[in-house]
Amino acid sequence: MKSKIFNILKARFLLNEDATKNWRFILFLLVLAIIMIANTHSYEKKVFQIAALTNEVKELRSEFVDRRSELMKIKMESSVAEQMVEKEILPSSVPPKKIKVAKEKSSWDKLWQ
Protein backbone atom coordinates (compact mmCIF):
# COMPACT_ATOMS: atom_id res chain seq x y z
CA MET A 1 0.00 0.00 0.00
CA LYS A 2 2.81 2.41 0.93
CA SER A 3 4.72 1.61 -2.22
CA LYS A 4 1.67 2.38 -4.42
CA ILE A 5 1.20 5.75 -2.76
CA PHE A 6 4.90 6.55 -3.12
CA ASN A 7 4.79 5.51 -6.79
CA ILE A 8 1.87 7.88 -7.40
CA LEU A 9 3.59 10.73 -5.54
CA LYS A 10 6.83 10.17 -7.47
CA ALA A 11 4.79 10.01 -10.73
CA ARG A 12 6.22 6.65 -11.75
CA PHE A 13 3.01 5.91 -13.66
CA LEU A 14 4.20 8.50 -16.18
CA LEU A 15 7.54 6.77 -16.72
CA ASN A 16 6.42 3.14 -17.18
CA GLU A 17 6.28 1.30 -20.50
CA ASP A 18 2.52 1.92 -20.87
CA ALA A 19 2.89 5.59 -19.90
CA THR A 20 1.66 6.77 -23.34
CA LYS A 21 -1.91 5.84 -22.35
CA ASN A 22 -1.57 7.88 -19.18
CA TRP A 23 -0.10 10.86 -21.05
CA ARG A 24 -2.93 10.75 -23.61
CA PHE A 25 -5.52 10.75 -20.85
CA ILE A 26 -3.79 13.62 -19.04
CA LEU A 27 -3.64 15.66 -22.26
CA PHE A 28 -7.32 14.92 -22.88
CA LEU A 29 -8.16 16.18 -19.40
CA LEU A 30 -6.05 19.31 -19.95
CA VAL A 31 -7.84 20.08 -23.23
CA LEU A 32 -11.22 19.61 -21.53
CA ALA A 33 -10.16 21.92 -18.70
CA ILE A 34 -9.03 24.62 -21.15
CA ILE A 35 -12.32 24.38 -23.05
CA MET A 36 -14.27 24.61 -19.81
CA ILE A 37 -12.30 27.68 -18.66
CA ALA A 38 -12.80 29.41 -22.03
CA ASN A 39 -16.52 28.63 -21.93
CA THR A 40 -16.79 30.08 -18.42
CA HIS A 41 -14.99 33.27 -19.47
CA SER A 42 -17.28 33.80 -22.45
CA TYR A 43 -20.33 33.18 -20.26
CA GLU A 44 -19.21 35.74 -17.67
CA LYS A 45 -18.44 38.25 -20.43
CA LYS A 46 -21.99 37.89 -21.75
CA VAL A 47 -23.46 38.22 -18.25
CA PHE A 48 -21.59 41.51 -17.70
CA GLN A 49 -22.69 42.73 -21.13
CA ILE A 50 -26.33 41.91 -20.34
CA ALA A 51 -26.08 43.75 -17.02
CA ALA A 52 -24.61 46.83 -18.72
CA LEU A 53 -27.34 46.81 -21.39
CA THR A 54 -30.03 46.43 -18.73
CA ASN A 55 -28.72 49.50 -16.90
CA GLU A 56 -28.62 51.43 -20.18
CA VAL A 57 -32.22 50.47 -20.94
CA LYS A 58 -33.31 51.68 -17.48
CA GLU A 59 -31.54 55.01 -18.02
CA LEU A 60 -33.06 55.46 -21.47
CA ARG A 61 -36.54 54.59 -20.20
CA SER A 62 -36.29 57.17 -17.41
CA GLU A 63 -35.01 59.77 -19.87
CA PHE A 64 -37.93 58.95 -22.19
CA VAL A 65 -40.47 59.44 -19.38
CA ASP A 66 -38.82 62.73 -18.41
CA ARG A 67 -38.88 64.03 -21.99
CA ARG A 68 -42.47 62.94 -22.48
CA SER A 69 -43.59 64.83 -19.36
CA GLU A 70 -41.71 67.93 -20.56
CA LEU A 71 -43.43 67.65 -23.94
CA MET A 72 -46.84 67.36 -22.31
CA LYS A 73 -46.16 70.53 -20.31
CA ILE A 74 -45.05 72.39 -23.43
CA LYS A 75 -48.08 71.24 -25.44
CA MET A 76 -50.62 72.37 -22.84
CA GLU A 77 -52.90 75.15 -24.06
CA SER A 78 -52.03 77.40 -21.11
CA SER A 79 -48.29 77.25 -21.77
CA VAL A 80 -48.83 77.89 -25.50
CA ALA A 81 -51.07 80.86 -24.66
CA GLU A 82 -48.40 82.29 -22.33
CA GLN A 83 -45.79 82.05 -25.06
CA MET A 84 -48.14 83.70 -27.56
CA VAL A 85 -48.85 86.60 -25.15
CA GLU A 86 -45.11 87.25 -25.01
CA LYS A 87 -45.16 87.57 -28.82
CA GLU A 88 -48.30 89.74 -28.59
CA ILE A 89 -50.56 87.15 -30.23
CA LEU A 90 -53.85 86.81 -28.38
CA PRO A 91 -56.27 83.86 -28.61
CA SER A 92 -59.39 84.35 -30.71
CA SER A 93 -62.66 85.09 -28.93
CA VAL A 94 -64.70 83.59 -31.80
CA PRO A 95 -64.51 79.81 -32.06
CA PRO A 96 -63.35 78.40 -35.40
CA LYS A 97 -65.87 77.11 -37.94
CA LYS A 98 -65.42 73.94 -39.90
CA ILE A 99 -65.54 74.37 -43.67
CA LYS A 100 -66.70 71.41 -45.72
CA VAL A 101 -65.86 71.29 -49.39
CA ALA A 102 -68.28 69.24 -51.42
CA LYS A 103 -66.57 67.11 -53.98
CA GLU A 104 -67.97 67.65 -57.43
CA LYS A 105 -69.25 64.47 -59.02
CA SER A 106 -67.83 63.40 -62.31
CA SER A 107 -69.99 62.86 -65.37
CA TRP A 108 -69.53 59.12 -64.98
CA ASP A 109 -71.02 59.20 -61.44
CA LYS A 110 -73.94 61.36 -62.62
CA LEU A 111 -74.71 58.89 -65.33
CA TRP A 112 -75.17 55.98 -62.88
CA GLN A 113 -77.40 57.82 -60.41
Sequence and secondary structure as in RCSB ss.txt:
>XXXX:A:sequence
MKSKIFNILKARFLLNEDATKNWRFILFLLVLAIIMIANTHSYEKKVFQIAALTNEVKELRSEFVDRRSELMKIK
MESSVAEQMVEKEILPSSVPPKKIKVAKEKSSWDKLWQ
>XXXX:A:secstr
 HHHHHHHHTTGGGTSTTHHHHHHHHHHHHHHHHHHHHHHHHHHHHHHHHHHHHHHHHHHHHHHHHHHHHHHHHH
SHHHHHHHHHHTT    SS            HHHHHT 
